[in-house]
Amino acid sequence: MVTIHQDVNLYATILTAGQVVDHAIAPGRGAWLQVVRGGITLKGQPLTAGDGTGITDVAGLTLVSTATEAEVLLFDLAV
C-alpha cells in the first residue's frame, strides 16, 4: 500500500503498440505524466522511458503508444 498525503488520483496503464487512451481532467486539476517504460506521444510530442511532464489548463489528454509495450503513470492532481 502507498500513502500519499495529497489530493491525487493515480492511474497506471500498460499500452500495446498503437493503443490510444484518453483521460479527462476536471476544472481546477492538472496532471503529471510519467513514462515508466516504452514510448508514447502526447499532443504529437514523443516521450520515452524516464520522461515526465506536467500538464495544466487542459480538459483532457490523449496518449498513443509508440512502443511494443508502454507503461505509464498518470497523477491527476489538484492545482
Backbone hydrogen bonds in HBPLUS format (Angstrom, degrees):
<---DONOR---> <-ACCEPTOR-->    atom                        ^
c    i                          cat <-CA-CA->   ^        H-A-AA   ^      H-
h    n   atom  resd res      DA  || num        DHA   H-A  angle D-A-AA Bond
n    s   type  num  typ     dist DA aas  dist angle  dist       angle   num
A0078-ALA N   A0007-ASP O   3.25 MM  71  5.86 143.3  2.40 163.7 166.8     1
A0009-ASN N   A0076-ASP O   2.93 MM  67  5.08 153.5  2.00 140.6 149.3     2
A0076-ASP N   A0009-ASN O   2.83 MM  67  5.08 171.0  1.84 161.9 160.2     3
A0011-TYR N   A0074-LEU O   2.83 MM  63  5.04 163.5  1.86 148.5 154.1     4
A0074-LEU N   A0011-TYR O   2.79 MM  63  5.04 163.3  1.82 149.5 153.4     5
A0013-THR N   A0072-VAL O   3.02 MM  59  5.49 154.2  2.08 154.7 161.1     6
A0072-VAL N   A0013-THR O   2.94 MM  59  5.49 161.7  1.97 157.5 163.4     7
A0015-LEU N   A0070-ALA O   2.70 MM  55  5.09 161.3  1.73 155.5 159.6     8
A0070-ALA N   A0015-LEU O   2.83 MM  55  5.09 158.5  1.88 145.8 152.9     9
A0019-GLN N   A0016-THR O   2.95 MM   3  5.46 163.8  1.98 138.4 141.3    10
A0018-GLY N   A0065-SER O   3.06 MM  47  5.02 150.4  2.15 123.4 128.8    11
A0065-SER N   A0019-GLN O   2.96 MM  46  5.47 166.3  1.98 158.7 162.6    12
A0021-VAL N   A0063-LEU O   2.96 MM  42  5.33 155.4  2.03 148.0 155.1    13
A0063-LEU N   A0021-VAL O   2.86 MM  42  5.33 168.9  1.87 163.7 164.1    14
A0023-HIS N   A0061-LEU O   2.92 MM  38  5.19 151.7  2.00 145.4 150.2    15
A0061-LEU N   A0023-HIS O   2.78 MM  38  5.19 151.4  1.86 144.5 154.2    16
A0025-ILE N   A0059-ALA O   2.73 MM  34  4.98 176.0  1.73 126.6 127.6    17
A0029-ARG N   A0026-ALA O   3.14 MM   3  5.69 136.4  2.34 143.6 142.1    18
A0079-VAL N   A0028-GLY O   3.15 MM  51  5.93 168.1  2.16 145.1 141.9    19
A0030-GLY N   A0077-LEU O   2.77 MM  47  5.24 157.5  1.82 150.0 157.9    20
A0077-LEU N   A0030-GLY O   2.87 MM  47  5.24 152.9  1.95 131.6 139.3    21
A0031-ALA N   A0055-ILE O   2.83 MM  24  4.98 155.5  1.89 146.2 149.6    22
A0055-ILE N   A0031-ALA O   2.74 MM  24  4.98 157.9  1.79 156.5 153.7    23
A0032-TRP N   A0075-PHE O   2.90 MM  43  5.03 143.7  2.03 136.3 147.7    24
A0075-PHE N   A0032-TRP O   2.82 MM  43  5.03 174.7  1.83 157.6 159.3    25
A0033-LEU N   A0053-THR O   2.90 MM  20  5.35 166.9  1.92 157.3 160.5    26
A0053-THR N   A0033-LEU O   2.91 MM  20  5.35 146.1  2.02 145.0 155.5    27
A0034-GLN N   A0073-LEU O   2.89 MM  39  5.14 168.9  1.90 156.3 158.9    28
A0073-LEU N   A0034-GLN O   2.86 MM  39  5.14 167.4  1.87 156.5 160.9    29
A0035-VAL N   A0051-ASP O   2.89 MM  16  5.54 174.5  1.89 171.4 173.2    30
A0050-GLY N   A0035-VAL O   2.86 MM  15  5.67 163.9  1.88 155.9 154.0    31
A0036-VAL N   A0071-GLU O   2.83 MM  35  5.30 148.9  1.92 144.1 152.1    32
A0037-ARG N   A0071-GLU O   3.39 MM  34  5.20 158.8  2.44 130.3 132.7    33
A0071-GLU N   A0037-ARG O   2.92 MM  34  5.20 156.4  1.98 134.7 141.1    34
A0049-ALA N   A0038-GLY O   3.02 MM  11  5.49 126.1  2.32 165.6 164.8    35
A0066-THR N   A0039-GLY O   2.87 MM  27  5.26 173.1  1.87 126.6 128.9    36
A0040-ILE N   A0047-LEU O   2.90 MM   7  5.41 158.4  1.95 155.9 162.9    37
A0047-LEU N   A0040-ILE O   2.86 MM   7  5.41 161.1  1.89 158.3 157.2    38
A0041-THR N   A0064-VAL O   2.78 MM  23  5.27 138.1  1.96 140.8 154.6    39
A0064-VAL N   A0041-THR O   3.16 MM  23  5.27 154.7  2.23 145.2 151.3    40
A0042-LEU N   A0045-GLN O   2.96 MM   3  5.20 154.0  2.02 137.6 143.6    41
A0045-GLN N   A0042-LEU O   3.00 MM   3  5.20 164.0  2.03 113.6 116.6    42
A0051-ASP N   A0048-THR O   2.82 MM   3  5.60 162.6  1.85 154.5 158.8    43
